[in-house]
Amino acid sequence: MPQLTPQAGERQRSIADSLIDRSEAREEKEGCVTRSFGLAFNRRFEQWMFLIIPGSLVLGFIFSSHLSRFVPAVPYLFAYVTLTMAIGCGVRQLGTVLRRPGIMLRTFILTHVLSPLVAYGLSSLLFGADSPYVVGFVLFTIIPLGVSTVLWVGMSGGSVPLMLAMVVIDSALSPLVVPAGIHLLFHTDVQADTMQMMTDLLVIIVLPTAVGVLLFELSKGRIQQAVQPVAAPLSKLCFVAVVVLNASAIAPQAAALKSDLIRIVPLAVLMVGICYAIGFIGALPYKNAEIITTVSYASGMRNISLGIVLAMGYFSPLAAVPVVLSILIQQPLATLHHYVLHKLNNRKTGAHG
């Protein structure tokens, strides 16, 4: 076997080192390209959200017959969105939130006491207190906070740990809050599937949050920045899929309610807008943009699937009309709310700068 001279061995080592350096440089370049693409995708998504979300709703309606079989995937898509948000939260952040229960209590009062009273007053004024539409508008405000709120809060600079905690606690309390609220206002009893509600909550919020917090702690907070270029765009696509699939699930009910749309749509738009405004104004005393953003989104958005299940399962079809319409409207108005918050925050930053 021929022996290499020192010069030949050195030359081969030099070639090998050069190849390794080139490979590392190529991987680094590809990583930079992926990171740049991911961050650019996020920026573009947020810029065009005012078209993407309503467009997703329209696509869900148009292709509902083809998409409805994929609706069971919604909880798992939601779970991934929650996980993406949760990897930016540690035990310390969640602990800080839980040590300030006043914010959560104020939010729950705004969403489940003040908002239902406003809904009851406005809808009774327009349709009469005995109208099933009144039940529908009140039901929309009593059902628990929406899981998709977490993504909007994250995109708008709110507190993800606070929003996660509020969704978990509010959903856990909903088997008591929803029947009590309906009974107090309408003297009607409603029985919800508590076990199914808790199972959905576990899959959509609790487990993904626990995994995300664990990953945050194990990586000492570095994981979010490392995976963001891929994880964040994928979470946006999952969210769009959730909107599309929920629209496809609602489509049959919405199609059957065409005759009622002219009467109900204006009030539904107004009521959802009022819910956002109630949260925004109610959080102003904190003088903190992060809290104002979080509470205003929490007040404006509700749990999509639970609202439809309760409306269709326990009340007349007419009572379901305002719930279905309000749930459809809350996503486009969330886009508008994001735009308004962005403008307000930029104005404040410019004023201070």
WOKAGI-V341776 format. One record per helix or strand of 2 or more residues. SS is the DSSP state (H for helix, E for strand). FROM is the first residue (numbers start at 1). LEN is the number of residues. If there is no record, write none. Layout:
ss = <SS/SS>
from = <FROM/FROM>
len = <LEN/LEN>
//
This chain:
ss = <H/H/H/H/H/H/H/H/H/H/H/H/H/H>
from = <6/49/64/91/101/132/149/160/194/223/258/289/304/317>
len = <42/14/23/8/27/11/7/27/25/33/29/12/11/36>
//
